């Protein structure tokens, strides 16, 4: 599904009418793009299996449809942070025959028994977790498939490398008695999005040392995994047996300062669109939205988009005296143009200055972000990264924070 890279051969931006399903906006998720992206990531890591990270409702794209698309694209593993996400996938029929499933972020009280009964691999990152997993294995009569999480320098969840002896011997004893199978050893990088940063090499060295210690102690690992999206795309020496891309599965660049999605042969899967609620003429000097951060400089036309921070649109993407607001594609064909949010982002709406003589009407569709299609008049349609730049954040947050009240509409362009 690779998009042509020559702007002259790529299709013009088009906006589709909304279907009147009761909400004046939608997030369109193209499952073909997810399949394409997983295939691309598999090609970038030919010696490793792919674990597609589908946590946080698949970065806002929809947990179950996105997981199924990732598996169809070649992912042999799926990964989620929370136990509830793993159980939701199994309940939806995403079975172990389709993909292994790993969940990794637990607090005391998590129902490990339910995870083992659902054939979910679990990560342990502290001594208490070893005890609880072993207890669940004994109670269910199932051997727990365990991945040991080691903190190699991120300073977040995981056993510190110096404290490996606090958990590894207990896991190996449990393996000897048949309650545990130590399947994997893994860690996470702090600055993989800066491939030349010295911390990447330092964490790699710590990981290698921990692997050596674990294997000398008797660990018989199926998978060793360290690479996230950025490392999958930029650091083949970190691929090991399994790579764990998240953001790139959904077509966004994990290294935006180095490469765009198109540079990496990734296709953004989500397009957020809304219908204009109101279009009205105003005079020069009209203040716009709360605090009048923006004031019209001429007689013009304002368009109200019925989305705001209650839908996950970042308030930091307001436009006015402090800087340009989030970008929005207005119009289509030769009339397509990118405008910036005028004034403060409100809970339920934002405002666009459509310009004098604007021909847009209430009900016309505008696009907040999607694929960076070239526009006939020059420039490209806005992306999640453009919104991240406007809000001073990262593209991960733009899609993940999108509100639940915005309907997700899943399409499949390869089967349309």
N, C-alpha and C positions, 0 to 999 in steps of 0.2 A: 504493500500500500504506500510505497514511497512517493511523496509528492515531487513533481518535477522541480528542479532547482533553478531553472531559467525562468525569470519572472514573465517572459513573453509567452511561455508555454503553460504557465500555471493558470488555473481558472480564476475568474474575478470573484471578489467577495460577494456573497449573496446572503440575504436575510430572509428567513422563512416566516410566513404568518404563524402566529401562535394559534393553538387549537381551541381556545376558549374553554379550557377545562376547569376554570374556576380560580386560577391564579395568574396574574398578569406577567409572569416571567417563567423561565424554565432553564434547567441546565441539561443540555443535550450531550449525552456521552456516547461516543462512537466506539463500539466494542471491536470493530475491525482495527482501529488505531491501537488499542491495547494489544491485540494479537500481533500486529506488526512490530510494535515496540519490543515485545518479548522475544520475537524472532531476531530482531536486531541485537538485543543484549546477548542472546545465545551465541550469535556469530562472533561477538566481541570476546566471549569467554569460552572458546571451543572445547577446552579440557575440563570444564566444570558444569555441574547441573545448575539450574536457575531456580532460586526461591523467590517468587514474586511476593513482595510485602503488600498486604491488603488491609493493614490496620487502619483504624480511624475511618471506617466505612470506605475503605479503599481510597484514602486521601480525598474523601468527599464524592467519589465517583459511583458509589453503590457497591456494597460488599460482595454479594453473591454474584451478580452479573459480571463484575470485574474479575472475580476469582475464576469463574468459568472461562472467561475470555483469555485470561493469562494461561490457564492450563491448555486451552486450545492452541495458544501460540507457542507452546513448548515448555512451559514451566512444569517441573516435576515436584516442586515443593511450593507451599504457600506459608506465609508467616504473618502472625498477628501479635499484638502486644498483650491483649487481655484474654483471659479464659473465656469470657462470654462471647467474644468474637469467634473463637475456635469452635465453640459448641453451636453457635448459630450457623456456621458453615456446614458442620456435620448434619445438623437438623434439616438444612436445606437440601441435603442429598449429595453434598460434595464429599465423596467417600475416599478412604485410604487407597482404593484401587485407582483413583484418578491422580491423587497427589498426596505426598506426605504433608503433614501439617504441624507447624511448630508455634508454640506460644511461649512468651518469655518474661513477662513482667507481672510478678505476683507479690501479694502481701499475705501475711499470716491469715489463715482462714479460708484461703482459696480451696475450691472443691477439686483437689487433684484426682479423687476417685472418679468423678464424672469425666474428667479429661482422659484418664486411662481407659475407661470403658468405651470412650468414643475413638480410641486409637489415635490420640494426639500426643506428639512428642512434647516434652516439657523441658524448659530451661531451669536450672538452679543457679542461684547467685549468692547463696549464704548458707551457713550450717543448718539453720532452722528448716530451710527448704528441703535439704537432704532427708532430714528426719520425717518431714510430712509426706514426702513422696514415697519413702519406704513404707510408712504406715498405710498409705493408700494402696500401694501394691499388695501388701499383705492382706488388707481387707477385701480387695477385689479379686485376688488370685491372678492378677495380670502383671506381667513384667513391664515396668516403666521404662520407656525409651527416654533417656535423659541427655541433654546437652549442657555442659558445664560452661557458664559464662565467666570469663576472666576479664578484669579491668586492666588493660595494658597501658593505660595512660589517659583515658578520657575523663576519669574522675567522676564516674556516674555509676550505674548499676553494674554489679559483678564482683567477684572475689578478687581482691588485690593479688597480684602475682606472688608477693612475699607471703601471702596467707594461703597458698595453694594446699598446704598440708592440713589445713583446717577442714577441708571438704573432700579432697581426692581420695585419701585412704578409706573414708567412710563409704564413698561411692563404689570403690573397688571391692570392699567387703560385701556390700549389698549385691554387687554383680556376682560375686562368688556364691552367694546363697540363692541367686536366681530371682531376686525381687527387682533388680535394676539391670538395664543394659546401657552402659555409657556409650552412647551413639556418637556424640559430637563434642567438640571443644571449639569455642568461638569467642570473638571479641568485636569491638566496634571502634571505628576511627574518629578522632576528634576533628581533624582538618583534612579529610580526603578531598574536599572541594578546592584545596590548594595543594596540588600534587607534589610540588617541590618543597613543601614545608618540612623542616627537619623532624617534626613530631611523627610524620608518617613513617619514616624509616625507623625512628626510635620505637614506635609501637610494633612495627613488623619484627624488630629484633626481640622485643619482649615476648611476642607471640611465639616466635620460633623457640625461644628458651623454654617457655611453658609447655609447648608441644613435646619437646625432647624430654622434659621431666616427667610428663604424664605417660609417655610411651615407655620410658625406662621403668616406671612404676607398675606397668602392666596394662595400661589402657590400650584397647584395640578399637580404634576410632573408625567409624564409617565415613564421617565427614568432618572436615576442618573448614571453618568459614570466618572470613574477616571483611570481605569487600562489600561495600554498599554501592549505590548507583555510581557515584563519582569514581570509586576505585575500579568498578567493573569496566568503566569506559576509558580509564587513564592509566591503570596500574596492573598490567597482566601478572606481575610477580606476586600479587596479593590474591589471585583467584582461588588457589587451593582446589578443593573438591566441590565447592558450592559458593555461588555468589548470591547476594541478597539485595537486588535493586528494588527500590521503592518508587521514588519520584520519577525516574526514567521510564518506568512501566506505563506511566500516564502521559508520557510525551513531553515532559519538561526537562530542561537542561539542569543537571546538578552542578555544572561549572559555567554559569552564564557569563562570567568574565572571560572565559576562554572559547566558548562555542555555543551557538544557538542550537535549538532542536534540529533544524534542518542540517546543520553541519554534522550532527551526530546521527542522522537518519532516524530521527524520532518524530512522531506526529502527535501533537497535543490532542488528547481525547475529549476534553470538555469544552463546550461552547456555552456561554451564559448569555441569554437574550431576554429582552423585556419589551413590552408594548408601551409606547408613550401614553401617559394618562391624560395629560393636558398639554395643549399647544396654544400660546397666547402672545399677542404683541405687547410690548412694554416700551416706555420712553427711555431716552438717555438719562442716566443718573439713577436708575432704579437699583436699590440694594437687593441682593439675592440671598435668600436663605438666612438661617440664624446668624446673628452678629454682623451681617452684611460684609463678610470677608471679600465678596465680589460685588462690584457695581458696574452696571452696563455703561459703556462708553459712547453709545449711539442708540438711536431707536432700533429695536431688534425684536427677535422672537425667542421666547423661552419655551423649552420642552421639559416636562416633568416625567422622570423615570421612576416608577413605583417600586424601587428597591432601596434599601438603606442598611444601616449597621445592624438592624434587627434581622436582616437576611445574611449578615456576614460581610457586607461591603465595608471595608475599613474606613473609619472616620478620619484616619490619618491621610486618606486620599482626597480630602477636601481641597478645593481650588480657590485661589485668591491671592491676597497680598503675600502669603507665606510661600507660595510656589504653585506650580501647575497641579491640577487635580488628576484623578484617574481618567484614563482615556476611554472613549466610547465611539464605536463605529456607527455612523448615521447614514442613512440612504443606501443605495445599491447601484451597481453598474457604474456608469460614468459619473453619477451624482454621489458616489460613496466618498465619505470624508471622515476623518478622525477629529473629534472634539474632546475637550477636557471638562471635567466636572466644574461647574460654576458655583462657588460658594460651598458652604459646609454640608457634609453628608449628614442627613437626618436619619431617624430610626427607620422610616419607611420610604424615603424618597430622596432623590438627588435631582439637580437641575442642570440643564444644558443650555448654553447660549447658542441657539441655532443660527443666529445671524440675520441681518435684514433680508427680507425677501425669501425667507425659508419656505419651502413648499411642504414640509412634513405635516402630518395630521395626527390627531389622537388615534391610537390604534396601530400606527406604524411601528415596526420592530426595529430596535437598536441592539447592538451587540456590545457587551462589556469586554469579553475576551474570548479567544478561541485560537484557531490556527492563524499563523502570521501570513495570510494571503496577501499578495501584492494588490494594490489599488490602482485602477486605471489612471488616476490623476497623480500617482506617485505615492511613495510610502507603503506601509503595510498595515493590515488590520491588527488591533491590539491583542496582546497575549497576557497570560497570567503573570509573566515576568514583568511586563510593562506596568501592571497594577502593583506588583511588589516594589518596583522602583519608585512609583509615585507615593507609596505608603511607607517606604523605608523598612521593608521587611523582605521575606523570601517567598518564592512562588509556592512552596509547600503550604504556607499559611493561607494563601489566597483561596486555593481550592478546598482545603481541609476545613476552614472556618465557615464555608458557605452554609447558610442556614437550612434547617430541615424543612422549613415551609416552602422552599423552592422545589418544585417537582423535578425529579431526575427522569429524563426521558432517554431510554436506551435505544439506540439505532445500530444498524449494522450495514455499513456502506458496501461491503463486499457481497451482501446478499440482497441489497435493495433492488 
